[in-house]
Amino acid sequence: MAHVYRLRDVFFRKKSRLPVVVFQRYIYSKTGVWPVDRELTVAVKKETEAYWKDKFAKDSRRFNRDSKKKKYVLAMFPYPSGKLHMGHVRVYTISDSMARFYRLQGYNVIHPMGWDAFGLPAENAAIENDTVPDIWTYANIAEMKAQLLDLGCKFDWEREFATCDPNYYKWTQYIFLLLHRAGLTYQQEALVNWDPVDQTVLAHEQVDENGCSWRSGALVEKRYLKQWFIKTTRFSKSLWDGLSSPLLEFWQDIPKIQKNWIGECNGYRVEMCVIHENESANLLDTFHLWMSQPEMINGISFIAIQSDHKLNREGNKGPQCGIYLTLKLRALCPLSQRQIPIIVCDDLQYSASLDTYIGIPCINENDKIVAHVCGFDVTNVILKDKMINSRELDGLSPEEAREIVIDKLLKENAGGYQTSAKLRDWLISRQRYWGTPIPIVHCLHCGTVPVPFEHLPVTLPHITKSITKGVSALKQDSKWKSCQCPKCGGEAERETDTMDTFADSSWYYLRYLDPHNNTKPIDFDRQAAGMPVDLYVGGKEHADLHMYYARFIQHFLASQGLVSHEEPFKRLLVQGMVMGQSYKVKDTGRYLKREQVDFSVNPPVELRTGISLEMSYEKMSKSKHNGIDPQDVLDEYGADTTRLLMLANYAPFSQRSWSTETFPGIINWQNRIWLTVTEFIQQRENKNDDTADCDQSVVSENELEHYKKFLWESRNYSVRGASFNMQETHQISTSISFMQRLTAHMRKVPQYVMLTEEFERALAAQIIMLSPITPHLASEMWAGVCSVASSSYIKK
């Protein structure tokens, strides 16, 4: 019959000097007997993991919203590619270890998992494999979920969702409609980045410094297309200021990256409609202008564009004024409705981030010359120490005038908010099938009409055959595209662009807290109980795009009173990449597989030719033949050892090289702990037999007290150090070093000391500290120790 024992925590609480008991759960050994001759082989590890994996899966604890002691531990959810890579292994081992650690400390822990399932990779992979995206995606989800379970990760699977599920993207569409209702979405023709390989538009953020696509690597082309945008610039100042919030902990250099992305908010957005001269009803475009002095808006005499601007087309060209080409277009001032001339000129001092130039002759001599040559009006009115043509502002200070102007712009939804010159709105349109449909209908009579909230979700049409790359399946589906206008009931067409996948991942952390809500994206009380995310684990490559969009959505929802916190993430753990050993031929730069290298000589050379090689650790890649399949590692070492190998020796934040040279030390340490447990059990079981190693009664009291004090000090030192590095700095590798020190000290004492309660406590501390990292083996060792434990400290 299996014995029942309780696992108790000995991790230090903050500022505590003694170990405290704060958590317990029942543990069942498999047989109730510890085979003292059993070695820690891979077979034993896998048998143990299989047993405890099943026990962990049956743990039915749920998040208690009434508990004030909560931890929301979140790892960035993966795109379901079908196979884990070593980066996945690292991030999810880190998050799982931290979640288990917090549970041991008595926290009410949220640790969810889901799937970032929409996007180009799934659609392209489905095309290449002659299938459809949903079949491809859900098959990959099943495979990756199985691998995460094999890795021993304990997620709150009852919170699981995929972003391609209509029950999820219904609420992405809902948030889009909230943005639309707030005046934060618009559709406009724009010069866009076109990926010729993936056949879709890319946001500016998705093009690298070399002008290449962040996904396909193709050189991006420029095209004019009508696109949907979200006014992320509306929250520029809020997002900038939020990076100084005292809520944020351990963000390291991420605020610097975010601030560089946002830019200093030292100016204001001003939006002006563009019309044909004398045709005020015929809206052609909208200028999104940036002004450092919006109080000078009525002093604008002209607006200039460069010759490659989209408005510089043959039908828009007017007469030549000296070196300046005037256009048959006017910009409408949103406050006075005054029509402002537009000219084409490349020689003015355009900001590097702007495609327009605002001419204000009353404060700029060069602008005065341009206005004089073209015959534009220049009216000067004194604004205390400035000139401006506005009676309403006459006599006010610049600061007073600015407040009036920006207040009116905000009321007219024509800008008025602080932003930087460099930041652009979020381009969300994608000309592909596998994404969240934009909930907009185009009607000949009513124009652009939002889908009513009660009609959501607008679902993707079901397709049964592989789609064609470069042609939107939604544009081709006339039945799906055709609909009734929600406003007039007439014939209309659905919007055929889908949303950028970052729209789905911009709010997923909220949905985890209320994943089955059918009436709203999230209940306010549920998010208030769970937010903010206490520890967010993920790669640094998402520090600008994903983090920026997620923060924007959170700030927007907070402005609507729908969430309780402006900042979604409290503490970040940005893990480094896992690098693989690569072998490159010096002369040609050709990468070799490991089996193509001759290691019999030093340094190694190419096996076939004997040519010298360049060896280095680089980002894992198929083309470099330096990738490691996590399944191979799991098969060779087992889940617990794989987790330990991933977390030891390298801090989570640092880039780590995957090298088997570091493995023996870690594996030997694991074996020593197992051996110590085996010897402890053997000593305890034999303590009343003639086979006992030594009778404690014949040992001098001073000698025994010396060893007990030695173990007491070592245990407290190790527990304190390991706990601090887990909780405060997340230096899990350093925490492991403290554990290794305790093992070494336990191995130094004579075996008769194992009969003491102090050794028992030290061994218990060792196992419990290890349990977040190697949960299966720790549980098995704990069951064995409890079967012979004598102190009430462990068994009660």
Protein Blocks (a to p, Z undefined) as FASTA:
>chain_A
ZZddddddfbdcehiabdcdfbdcddddfkopacfkbccdfklmmmmmmmmmmmmmmpcc
dcdfkbmbdcdddddddddehpacfklmmmmmmmmmmmmmmmmnopacdddddddfbcjk
lmmmmmmnopafklmmmmmmmmmmmmmmmnopacdfklgccfklmklmmmmmmmmmmmmm
nopaccddddddddfklopaddfklpcfkopafklopacdddddddddddfklmmmmmmm
mmmpfkbghkljmmmmmmmmnopafbccdddddddehilklcfbdcddddfblmlmmmpf
bdcddfkbmklcfklpccdehjbccdfbdcddfklopacdddddfkbccdfkbcbdcddf
klofklmmmmmmnopacddddehjaccddfklgoiafklmmmmmmmmmmmnongjiacdf
kbccddfbdcbfbbcdddbdddfklopadddfklpccdddddfbdcdehiafklmmmmlm
pccdfklopacdddfbdcdfklmmmmmmmmmmmmmbckbfbdfklmmmmmccfbdcddfk
lmmmmmmmmmmmmmmmmmnopafbfblbfbdcddddddddddddfklopacdfklpcfkb
ccdddfklopacddddddddfklopaccfklmmmmnojmlmmmmmmgoiafkbccdddfk
lmmmmmmmmmmmmmmmmmmmmmmmmmmpmkbfbdfklpcfklmmmmmmmmmmmmmmmmmm
mmmmmmmnopaklmmmmmmmmmmmmmmpcfklmmpmklmmmmmmmmmmmmmmmmmlmmmm
mmmmmmmpcbfklmZZ
